[in-house]
Amino acid sequence: MLASANDDWSIWIDWYEQRLAGGRSVDADLDLACAMLPNDLWEQGPKAVNAEIRRRMEAVREGTIGAHSEGKAQARISRSVRPV
């Protein structure tokens, strides 16, 4: 059902199937970086979010960005933002 929605749900389907098989996260910092996507991106809908997550996954896989540095930067940003 989700796979036919044309919103690139395959990243989530693969993630879920990997967890069912007992697999663990490849990189916790990448998981954090993906979870900390900005609200304006989430508001654009699943196609935009899934495309950005895929982009980040491919960049880490290719070594063009370090998941550790991006995830830690996102964590520092989120900790520095305080509710008003």
Helices and strands as residue ranges (DSSP letters): G 3-5, H 10-20, H 28-35, H 39-42, H 46-62, H 67-80
